[in-house]
Amino acid sequence: MSADRPRPFGIDRTEAGVALRGEIDLLRRPALLAALDAAIADTDGPFVVDLTEVDFLDSSGLGVLLHTRDRLRRANREMTVQSASGPVRRLLELAGLEELLDPGPG
């Protein structure tokens, strides 16, 4: 995909959680919250959010990830963010959320 054209927004269910793509911003927040809540209800054990195909994550998207992490913690479950790279990974690092990041590309 061209750097000039972000991927279309999407949420795919995976065995352990969700894979996100496109731009995660305020406009996408309601759909993302609903999809994450449904995926949490349908999975057990560690929950994985795959950001391999996320082109952009703003503060509202970050807030959704924090909400999800807190919800899972209350249920004694862990959350991991996989394959965040570039600006998305940097945002998570700046927010002090390195503990969520897998040791993948940086």
Chimera marker file (.cmm) of the C-alpha trace (Angstrom):
<marker_set name="trace">
<marker id="1" x="0.000" y="0.000" z="0.000" r="1" g="1" b="0" radius="0.5"/>
<marker id="2" x="1.320" y="3.421" z="-0.875" r="1" g="1" b="0" radius="0.5"/>
<marker id="3" x="2.497" y="5.663" z="1.948" r="1" g="1" b="0" radius="0.5"/>
<marker id="4" x="0.186" y="8.343" z="0.484" r="1" g="1" b="0" radius="0.5"/>
<marker id="5" x="-2.924" y="6.204" z="0.796" r="1" g="1" b="0" radius="0.5"/>
<marker id="6" x="-3.718" y="4.601" z="4.137" r="1" g="1" b="0" radius="0.5"/>
<marker id="7" x="-5.305" y="1.196" z="4.249" r="1" g="1" b="0" radius="0.5"/>
<marker id="8" x="-9.091" y="1.127" z="4.655" r="1" g="1" b="0" radius="0.5"/>
<marker id="9" x="-10.151" y="0.887" z="8.298" r="1" g="1" b="0" radius="0.5"/>
<marker id="10" x="-10.975" y="-2.632" z="9.385" r="1" g="1" b="0" radius="0.5"/>
<marker id="11" x="-11.166" y="-4.996" z="12.311" r="1" g="1" b="0" radius="0.5"/>
<marker id="12" x="-10.613" y="-8.715" z="11.861" r="1" g="1" b="0" radius="0.5"/>
<marker id="13" x="-11.123" y="-11.293" z="14.566" r="1" g="1" b="0" radius="0.5"/>
<marker id="14" x="-8.235" y="-13.614" z="15.294" r="1" g="1" b="0" radius="0.5"/>
<marker id="15" x="-8.007" y="-16.675" z="17.488" r="1" g="1" b="0" radius="0.5"/>
<marker id="16" x="-6.518" y="-14.662" z="20.368" r="1" g="1" b="0" radius="0.5"/>
<marker id="17" x="-8.056" y="-11.218" z="19.773" r="1" g="1" b="0" radius="0.5"/>
<marker id="18" x="-8.200" y="-8.762" z="16.880" r="1" g="1" b="0" radius="0.5"/>
<marker id="19" x="-6.138" y="-7.467" z="13.976" r="1" g="1" b="0" radius="0.5"/>
<marker id="20" x="-6.678" y="-3.799" z="13.139" r="1" g="1" b="0" radius="0.5"/>
<marker id="21" x="-5.879" y="-1.910" z="9.966" r="1" g="1" b="0" radius="0.5"/>
<marker id="22" x="-6.014" y="1.594" z="8.604" r="1" g="1" b="0" radius="0.5"/>
<marker id="23" x="-6.337" y="4.748" z="10.659" r="1" g="1" b="0" radius="0.5"/>
<marker id="24" x="-7.523" y="4.503" z="14.252" r="1" g="1" b="0" radius="0.5"/>
<marker id="25" x="-8.948" y="7.876" z="15.247" r="1" g="1" b="0" radius="0.5"/>
<marker id="26" x="-11.931" y="9.502" z="16.960" r="1" g="1" b="0" radius="0.5"/>
<marker id="27" x="-14.228" y="8.627" z="14.062" r="1" g="1" b="0" radius="0.5"/>
<marker id="28" x="-13.383" y="4.929" z="14.425" r="1" g="1" b="0" radius="0.5"/>
<marker id="29" x="-13.614" y="4.856" z="18.234" r="1" g="1" b="0" radius="0.5"/>
<marker id="30" x="-17.219" y="3.544" z="18.601" r="1" g="1" b="0" radius="0.5"/>
<marker id="31" x="-16.729" y="0.681" z="16.122" r="1" g="1" b="0" radius="0.5"/>
<marker id="32" x="-13.397" y="-0.212" z="17.682" r="1" g="1" b="0" radius="0.5"/>
<marker id="33" x="-14.792" y="-0.274" z="21.229" r="1" g="1" b="0" radius="0.5"/>
<marker id="34" x="-17.704" y="-2.483" z="20.166" r="1" g="1" b="0" radius="0.5"/>
<marker id="35" x="-15.453" y="-4.895" z="18.265" r="1" g="1" b="0" radius="0.5"/>
<marker id="36" x="-12.949" y="-5.163" z="21.113" r="1" g="1" b="0" radius="0.5"/>
<marker id="37" x="-15.708" y="-5.728" z="23.676" r="1" g="1" b="0" radius="0.5"/>
<marker id="38" x="-17.196" y="-8.508" z="21.527" r="1" g="1" b="0" radius="0.5"/>
<marker id="39" x="-13.787" y="-10.118" z="20.949" r="1" g="1" b="0" radius="0.5"/>
<marker id="40" x="-12.996" y="-10.036" z="24.661" r="1" g="1" b="0" radius="0.5"/>
<marker id="41" x="-16.283" y="-11.765" z="25.436" r="1" g="1" b="0" radius="0.5"/>
<marker id="42" x="-15.537" y="-14.488" z="22.875" r="1" g="1" b="0" radius="0.5"/>
<marker id="43" x="-11.946" y="-15.272" z="23.903" r="1" g="1" b="0" radius="0.5"/>
<marker id="44" x="-10.145" y="-16.630" z="26.939" r="1" g="1" b="0" radius="0.5"/>
<marker id="45" x="-6.602" y="-16.137" z="28.121" r="1" g="1" b="0" radius="0.5"/>
<marker id="46" x="-4.181" y="-13.513" z="26.856" r="1" g="1" b="0" radius="0.5"/>
<marker id="47" x="-5.709" y="-11.022" z="24.419" r="1" g="1" b="0" radius="0.5"/>
<marker id="48" x="-3.705" y="-9.912" z="21.383" r="1" g="1" b="0" radius="0.5"/>
<marker id="49" x="-4.222" y="-6.683" z="19.450" r="1" g="1" b="0" radius="0.5"/>
<marker id="50" x="-2.327" y="-6.902" z="16.162" r="1" g="1" b="0" radius="0.5"/>
<marker id="51" x="-1.383" y="-3.472" z="14.785" r="1" g="1" b="0" radius="0.5"/>
<marker id="52" x="0.639" y="-4.717" z="11.813" r="1" g="1" b="0" radius="0.5"/>
<marker id="53" x="-1.562" y="-2.883" z="9.313" r="1" g="1" b="0" radius="0.5"/>
<marker id="54" x="-2.363" y="0.233" z="11.350" r="1" g="1" b="0" radius="0.5"/>
<marker id="55" x="-1.160" y="3.361" z="9.571" r="1" g="1" b="0" radius="0.5"/>
<marker id="56" x="-2.118" y="5.913" z="12.231" r="1" g="1" b="0" radius="0.5"/>
<marker id="57" x="-3.194" y="5.879" z="15.876" r="1" g="1" b="0" radius="0.5"/>
<marker id="58" x="-4.351" y="9.041" z="17.627" r="1" g="1" b="0" radius="0.5"/>
<marker id="59" x="-5.046" y="9.726" z="21.296" r="1" g="1" b="0" radius="0.5"/>
<marker id="60" x="-8.612" y="8.416" z="21.061" r="1" g="1" b="0" radius="0.5"/>
<marker id="61" x="-7.297" y="5.126" z="19.674" r="1" g="1" b="0" radius="0.5"/>
<marker id="62" x="-4.739" y="5.048" z="22.462" r="1" g="1" b="0" radius="0.5"/>
<marker id="63" x="-7.595" y="5.601" z="24.919" r="1" g="1" b="0" radius="0.5"/>
<marker id="64" x="-9.440" y="2.597" z="23.499" r="1" g="1" b="0" radius="0.5"/>
<marker id="65" x="-6.343" y="0.436" z="23.977" r="1" g="1" b="0" radius="0.5"/>
<marker id="66" x="-6.032" y="1.633" z="27.584" r="1" g="1" b="0" radius="0.5"/>
<marker id="67" x="-9.725" y="0.954" z="28.218" r="1" g="1" b="0" radius="0.5"/>
<marker id="68" x="-9.313" y="-2.536" z="26.786" r="1" g="1" b="0" radius="0.5"/>
<marker id="69" x="-6.201" y="-3.234" z="28.853" r="1" g="1" b="0" radius="0.5"/>
<marker id="70" x="-7.989" y="-2.093" z="32.030" r="1" g="1" b="0" radius="0.5"/>
<marker id="71" x="-11.055" y="-4.190" z="31.262" r="1" g="1" b="0" radius="0.5"/>
<marker id="72" x="-8.892" y="-7.257" z="30.725" r="1" g="1" b="0" radius="0.5"/>
<marker id="73" x="-6.910" y="-6.617" z="33.911" r="1" g="1" b="0" radius="0.5"/>
<marker id="74" x="-10.153" y="-6.532" z="35.909" r="1" g="1" b="0" radius="0.5"/>
<marker id="75" x="-10.839" y="-10.008" z="34.482" r="1" g="1" b="0" radius="0.5"/>
<marker id="76" x="-7.298" y="-11.169" z="35.405" r="1" g="1" b="0" radius="0.5"/>
<marker id="77" x="-6.277" y="-11.340" z="31.742" r="1" g="1" b="0" radius="0.5"/>
<marker id="78" x="-3.298" y="-9.867" z="29.916" r="1" g="1" b="0" radius="0.5"/>
<marker id="79" x="-3.195" y="-7.815" z="26.741" r="1" g="1" b="0" radius="0.5"/>
<marker id="80" x="-0.347" y="-7.661" z="24.236" r="1" g="1" b="0" radius="0.5"/>
<marker id="81" x="0.050" y="-5.326" z="21.286" r="1" g="1" b="0" radius="0.5"/>
<marker id="82" x="1.727" y="-7.103" z="18.364" r="1" g="1" b="0" radius="0.5"/>
<marker id="83" x="3.667" y="-5.707" z="15.462" r="1" g="1" b="0" radius="0.5"/>
<marker id="84" x="3.317" y="-2.021" z="16.184" r="1" g="1" b="0" radius="0.5"/>
<marker id="85" x="6.007" y="-0.266" z="14.208" r="1" g="1" b="0" radius="0.5"/>
<marker id="86" x="6.970" y="3.226" z="13.157" r="1" g="1" b="0" radius="0.5"/>
<marker id="87" x="4.824" y="6.081" z="14.448" r="1" g="1" b="0" radius="0.5"/>
<marker id="88" x="2.320" y="3.765" z="16.152" r="1" g="1" b="0" radius="0.5"/>
<marker id="89" x="5.050" y="2.086" z="18.183" r="1" g="1" b="0" radius="0.5"/>
<marker id="90" x="6.560" y="5.481" z="19.024" r="1" g="1" b="0" radius="0.5"/>
<marker id="91" x="3.193" y="6.755" z="20.328" r="1" g="1" b="0" radius="0.5"/>
<marker id="92" x="2.850" y="3.728" z="22.595" r="1" g="1" b="0" radius="0.5"/>
<marker id="93" x="6.407" y="4.249" z="23.859" r="1" g="1" b="0" radius="0.5"/>
<marker id="94" x="5.814" y="7.973" z="24.496" r="1" g="1" b="0" radius="0.5"/>
<marker id="95" x="2.661" y="7.086" z="26.417" r="1" g="1" b="0" radius="0.5"/>
<marker id="96" x="4.700" y="4.758" z="28.642" r="1" g="1" b="0" radius="0.5"/>
<marker id="97" x="3.005" y="1.627" z="27.362" r="1" g="1" b="0" radius="0.5"/>
<marker id="98" x="6.092" y="-0.372" z="26.424" r="1" g="1" b="0" radius="0.5"/>
<marker id="99" x="4.866" y="-3.229" z="28.599" r="1" g="1" b="0" radius="0.5"/>
<marker id="100" x="2.094" y="-3.858" z="26.083" r="1" g="1" b="0" radius="0.5"/>
<marker id="101" x="4.463" y="-4.162" z="23.153" r="1" g="1" b="0" radius="0.5"/>
<marker id="102" x="5.723" y="-7.478" z="21.906" r="1" g="1" b="0" radius="0.5"/>
<marker id="103" x="9.451" y="-7.624" z="21.127" r="1" g="1" b="0" radius="0.5"/>
<marker id="104" x="8.716" y="-7.384" z="17.382" r="1" g="1" b="0" radius="0.5"/>
<marker id="105" x="10.034" y="-4.787" z="14.915" r="1" g="1" b="0" radius="0.5"/>
<marker id="106" x="10.629" y="-1.311" z="16.196" r="1" g="1" b="0" radius="0.5"/>
<link id1="1" id2="2" r="1" g="1" b="0" radius="0.2"/>
<link id1="2" id2="3" r="1" g="1" b="0" radius="0.2"/>
<link id1="3" id2="4" r="1" g="1" b="0" radius="0.2"/>
<link id1="4" id2="5" r="1" g="1" b="0" radius="0.2"/>
<link id1="5" id2="6" r="1" g="1" b="0" radius="0.2"/>
<link id1="6" id2="7" r="1" g="1" b="0" radius="0.2"/>
<link id1="7" id2="8" r="1" g="1" b="0" radius="0.2"/>
<link id1="8" id2="9" r="1" g="1" b="0" radius="0.2"/>
<link id1="9" id2="10" r="1" g="1" b="0" radius="0.2"/>
<link id1="10" id2="11" r="1" g="1" b="0" radius="0.2"/>
<link id1="11" id2="12" r="1" g="1" b="0" radius="0.2"/>
<link id1="12" id2="13" r="1" g="1" b="0" radius="0.2"/>
<link id1="13" id2="14" r="1" g="1" b="0" radius="0.2"/>
<link id1="14" id2="15" r="1" g="1" b="0" radius="0.2"/>
<link id1="15" id2="16" r="1" g="1" b="0" radius="0.2"/>
<link id1="16" id2="17" r="1" g="1" b="0" radius="0.2"/>
<link id1="17" id2="18" r="1" g="1" b="0" radius="0.2"/>
<link id1="18" id2="19" r="1" g="1" b="0" radius="0.2"/>
<link id1="19" id2="20" r="1" g="1" b="0" radius="0.2"/>
<link id1="20" id2="21" r="1" g="1" b="0" radius="0.2"/>
<link id1="21" id2="22" r="1" g="1" b="0" radius="0.2"/>
<link id1="22" id2="23" r="1" g="1" b="0" radius="0.2"/>
<link id1="23" id2="24" r="1" g="1" b="0" radius="0.2"/>
<link id1="24" id2="25" r="1" g="1" b="0" radius="0.2"/>
<link id1="25" id2="26" r="1" g="1" b="0" radius="0.2"/>
<link id1="26" id2="27" r="1" g="1" b="0" radius="0.2"/>
<link id1="27" id2="28" r="1" g="1" b="0" radius="0.2"/>
<link id1="28" id2="29" r="1" g="1" b="0" radius="0.2"/>
<link id1="29" id2="30" r="1" g="1" b="0" radius="0.2"/>
<link id1="30" id2="31" r="1" g="1" b="0" radius="0.2"/>
<link id1="31" id2="32" r="1" g="1" b="0" radius="0.2"/>
<link id1="32" id2="33" r="1" g="1" b="0" radius="0.2"/>
<link id1="33" id2="34" r="1" g="1" b="0" radius="0.2"/>
<link id1="34" id2="35" r="1" g="1" b="0" radius="0.2"/>
<link id1="35" id2="36" r="1" g="1" b="0" radius="0.2"/>
<link id1="36" id2="37" r="1" g="1" b="0" radius="0.2"/>
<link id1="37" id2="38" r="1" g="1" b="0" radius="0.2"/>
<link id1="38" id2="39" r="1" g="1" b="0" radius="0.2"/>
<link id1="39" id2="40" r="1" g="1" b="0" radius="0.2"/>
<link id1="40" id2="41" r="1" g="1" b="0" radius="0.2"/>
<link id1="41" id2="42" r="1" g="1" b="0" radius="0.2"/>
<link id1="42" id2="43" r="1" g="1" b="0" radius="0.2"/>
<link id1="43" id2="44" r="1" g="1" b="0" radius="0.2"/>
<link id1="44" id2="45" r="1" g="1" b="0" radius="0.2"/>
<link id1="45" id2="46" r="1" g="1" b="0" radius="0.2"/>
<link id1="46" id2="47" r="1" g="1" b="0" radius="0.2"/>
<link id1="47" id2="48" r="1" g="1" b="0" radius="0.2"/>
<link id1="48" id2="49" r="1" g="1" b="0" radius="0.2"/>
<link id1="49" id2="50" r="1" g="1" b="0" radius="0.2"/>
<link id1="50" id2="51" r="1" g="1" b="0" radius="0.2"/>
<link id1="51" id2="52" r="1" g="1" b="0" radius="0.2"/>
<link id1="52" id2="53" r="1" g="1" b="0" radius="0.2"/>
<link id1="53" id2="54" r="1" g="1" b="0" radius="0.2"/>
<link id1="54" id2="55" r="1" g="1" b="0" radius="0.2"/>
<link id1="55" id2="56" r="1" g="1" b="0" radius="0.2"/>
<link id1="56" id2="57" r="1" g="1" b="0" radius="0.2"/>
<link id1="57" id2="58" r="1" g="1" b="0" radius="0.2"/>
<link id1="58" id2="59" r="1" g="1" b="0" radius="0.2"/>
<link id1="59" id2="60" r="1" g="1" b="0" radius="0.2"/>
<link id1="60" id2="61" r="1" g="1" b="0" radius="0.2"/>
<link id1="61" id2="62" r="1" g="1" b="0" radius="0.2"/>
<link id1="62" id2="63" r="1" g="1" b="0" radius="0.2"/>
<link id1="63" id2="64" r="1" g="1" b="0" radius="0.2"/>
<link id1="64" id2="65" r="1" g="1" b="0" radius="0.2"/>
<link id1="65" id2="66" r="1" g="1" b="0" radius="0.2"/>
<link id1="66" id2="67" r="1" g="1" b="0" radius="0.2"/>
<link id1="67" id2="68" r="1" g="1" b="0" radius="0.2"/>
<link id1="68" id2="69" r="1" g="1" b="0" radius="0.2"/>
<link id1="69" id2="70" r="1" g="1" b="0" radius="0.2"/>
<link id1="70" id2="71" r="1" g="1" b="0" radius="0.2"/>
<link id1="71" id2="72" r="1" g="1" b="0" radius="0.2"/>
<link id1="72" id2="73" r="1" g="1" b="0" radius="0.2"/>
<link id1="73" id2="74" r="1" g="1" b="0" radius="0.2"/>
<link id1="74" id2="75" r="1" g="1" b="0" radius="0.2"/>
<link id1="75" id2="76" r="1" g="1" b="0" radius="0.2"/>
<link id1="76" id2="77" r="1" g="1" b="0" radius="0.2"/>
<link id1="77" id2="78" r="1" g="1" b="0" radius="0.2"/>
<link id1="78" id2="79" r="1" g="1" b="0" radius="0.2"/>
<link id1="79" id2="80" r="1" g="1" b="0" radius="0.2"/>
<link id1="80" id2="81" r="1" g="1" b="0" radius="0.2"/>
<link id1="81" id2="82" r="1" g="1" b="0" radius="0.2"/>
<link id1="82" id2="83" r="1" g="1" b="0" radius="0.2"/>
<link id1="83" id2="84" r="1" g="1" b="0" radius="0.2"/>
<link id1="84" id2="85" r="1" g="1" b="0" radius="0.2"/>
<link id1="85" id2="86" r="1" g="1" b="0" radius="0.2"/>
<link id1="86" id2="87" r="1" g="1" b="0" radius="0.2"/>
<link id1="87" id2="88" r="1" g="1" b="0" radius="0.2"/>
<link id1="88" id2="89" r="1" g="1" b="0" radius="0.2"/>
<link id1="89" id2="90" r="1" g="1" b="0" radius="0.2"/>
<link id1="90" id2="91" r="1" g="1" b="0" radius="0.2"/>
<link id1="91" id2="92" r="1" g="1" b="0" radius="0.2"/>
<link id1="92" id2="93" r="1" g="1" b="0" radius="0.2"/>
<link id1="93" id2="94" r="1" g="1" b="0" radius="0.2"/>
<link id1="94" id2="95" r="1" g="1" b="0" radius="0.2"/>
<link id1="95" id2="96" r="1" g="1" b="0" radius="0.2"/>
<link id1="96" id2="97" r="1" g="1" b="0" radius="0.2"/>
<link id1="97" id2="98" r="1" g="1" b="0" radius="0.2"/>
<link id1="98" id2="99" r="1" g="1" b="0" radius="0.2"/>
<link id1="99" id2="100" r="1" g="1" b="0" radius="0.2"/>
<link id1="100" id2="101" r="1" g="1" b="0" radius="0.2"/>
<link id1="101" id2="102" r="1" g="1" b="0" radius="0.2"/>
<link id1="102" id2="103" r="1" g="1" b="0" radius="0.2"/>
<link id1="103" id2="104" r="1" g="1" b="0" radius="0.2"/>
<link id1="104" id2="105" r="1" g="1" b="0" radius="0.2"/>
<link id1="105" id2="106" r="1" g="1" b="0" radius="0.2"/>
</marker_set>
